[in-house]
Amino acid sequence: MKWLKADLHTHTAEDPHDTISYSVEMLIDGMANLGYDVLAVTCHDRVVHSRRLAEFSRQRGILLVPGVELLVEGKHVVVLNPDKDQCAARTYSELRALGRRNAVILAPHPYYPLDHCLRNALVKNIDVFDAIEYSSVYLRGIGFNGRARRVAQRFGLPLVGTSDMHFEPFTDTTFTWIQAEPCVNSVVEAVREGRVRLDTRSCTCTRAAQMFWRTVRDMTQGLWTRQN
């Protein structure tokens, strides 16, 4: 088995909730230029995956993994290689009852100070998760990944680095090396078994400012929608 360079949490213009300028194809091309071997597109409440996209990705040397970012009891949960029942889950009890099947469940940006981040819900439902995300959005000495690392160590779960990509330019400041064969089942199994290695360095001030602005914009737009 090889060590594969992977990003397991990204978004594209096909996302029904976020405003994003680039398509899946554009993301695949950009990530291929950065040397990625594995990519999961995890739009909110929508699986963006097809035979055509998988073949497009394969031709560029990337394994495209199906994925989705769900809203579970008001918190974000990333599921890779989900089935229809898992995509419809809206509570931790539902995910727990469904079991893993052929999927892997990630806790994204769990301790960032946003309403949709898991925070206390992570430890409370730790049995639901296979891995914990180490977010790319941090500056040197400033960020919210420390507690995620401690919880991962406490419960023996792997840390996976992801970009949570929402805008260009595409980057590889934080990603995951996965020891697996280049197929979906092997990648899922490797994450579950902890055959992963975090690779990370702090993002630039510009990148952090872009993420902050996007978050404020999305929160403002969401508030406007609820009020009108």
N, C-alpha and C positions, 0 to 999 in steps of 0.2 A: 504494500500500500504506500501511496505517496502522501506527502504533506501538501494539501491543497489550500491556496489562498482564497478566503471566503468572506463575503459580506452577507449577513443573514437578515438584515433589516434595512430596506430601502423603500422609497415611494416614487411614483411616476405620475404623469398627467392623467392617467386612467383612475386615479384615486378619487372617489366620490366626495370626499370631505376636505381635502387640501388643494390649494391652488399651486400647481406645479407646471413648469414651462416645458419639460422634456418628456418624450415618450419612452416606452419600454425599450424600443430599438435603440434610441439615442443613449439610454443608460447602459445597455449591453455593450455598445460600441465603446463608450467611454471607459467602462470597467475593463474591457479587453485591453485597452491601451495601457491600463495600470497593472496588467499582469494577473488579474483575478482568474481563478479556475471555477469558482462556485458563486452563484448570485441568487438571492431570494428577493423577489419583489413582494412586499407585504403591505399593500394598500389597505386602507381602513374599510373593513366590512366587505371587501371584494377580493376574490382570488383572480389575479391577472396572470393567467397561464393558459397556453394552448399548444397544440402540436406544432403550429406554425412558429410561434415564438420560441419554443424549445429547440426547433431545428435551426432557426435563425441564430440562436445563442450557441448551439453546438458548432455551427460553422465558424464561429468566432472564438472557439476554444473554451467556452464557458458552459458549465452545467447549470441550467435554470431550474431552481427548486420552487415548487408551488408554495405560496405562503399568504397569510392574511394577518392583519392587526385588528383584533376584536375589541369591543367595548364590553367588558365583563363586570357587572355591578359597578359601572361607572369608571372602571380602570382599564388601561390598555394591557392587552395580553397578545403576544405574537405566537402564532401556531404555524409551524412548517409542515408541509405535506398533509394538510387537513382533509378530512372527508366532509360530506355535506352536513352531517349531524354536528360535527365539531364547529363548523362555520356558523351554525345556527345557535350555538350555546351562548347564553347571556348571564349565567351564574356559575360560580365555582362548583356548586353541587352538580350542575349539569356536566361540566367538564370531567369532574371526578367520576360520575356514574358512567360516562362514555368510555373512560379509560384512554390509554395512549393510542391504541390501534397502530397505524403506521406513521404517526405524527410525533413531533417533538415540540414541547411548549416552553417558550422563553419568557422571562420577566424583563420587559424593556424599561430602561431608564428608571428603575424602581424608586429612587430616593430624590429625584429632582422635585423642586417645589412647585408642582403644578397639580391641579385637581385630578387629572387623569392618570397620574403616576401612582403606582401600587402602594408605596410606603408601608404602613402597618399591615395592609392586606397581604403582603408577600409572606411574612413569617406565619401569619394566621393560616395561610393556604399553601404552605411550602410544599406539601405533598403533590400539588398539582403541577409543579414546575420541574423541568429537566435541566435548566441552565439559567444563569442570571447574566444580564447584559452589562457590559462595561461600555458606557457611552463615549462617543468621540467628542462630545461637546464639553470640553474643559480647557482651562488655561493652566499653565504650570503652577502648581500649588493651589489652584482654585477650581473646585468642581464638587460633584456630588456622588462620585463613584466609590469613595472610601467605605461607606457603610455597605454598599453592594458587595464589595470584596470581602468584608468581614462576615456577612451573612452567608456568602458562598462557601467560605472556609468553615464556618460553624456547621453547616448542613452537608458538607461534602459535595457541593454542586460545582460544575465547571463555570468559569467566567468566559463569556464570548464577546469579543469586540465587534462592534458594528458602527456604521456611519449614521444610521437613521437618515439617509440621504433624502433631501428635499429640494436642493437647488444646485446649480452648477457654480463653479467648476467641480467636477467629481474629484474626490480625494481618497487617499488611503492612509490617513494618519492613524486610524484605529480599525483593526480587522482581526480575523481569526485564522490561524493555521489549523486545518482539520486533517487528521491522519485517516484517510479513507480512499476507497476506489471512487472514480468519478461517475457515481450513479446515486440517485436520490436515496434509496434504501440504505446504502453504505454510509452516506453522510448523516442520515438520521441516527443510525446505530452508533456512529462515532461520537456524535454530540451526547447522546444518552450515556455512553460509556466513559465520557470525559477524555476522549482522545483528541483534545484540542489544546491550542497554545495561543494565548493572548499576545498580540503585537500592537503596541500603542505609543503614541507620542502626543503631546498637547497640540491642539489646533491653534490657528493664528487668531489674533485679536479680531481681525476682519471677519473670519468665519464665525466666531462666537457672537459678534455683533449682528451678523446676518441671521443666525438662529434666534437670537433674542428678539429681533424685529419681526421675524416670521411668527414667532409664538404670540407676541402681543397683537399682531394683525389678525391671526386666526382666532384668538380669544375675543377680540373686539367684534369681528364679524359674526362669531357665534352668539355673542350677547345681543347684537343687533337683530339677528334672526329670531331669537327667542322672544324679544320684546315686540316684534312686529309680525 
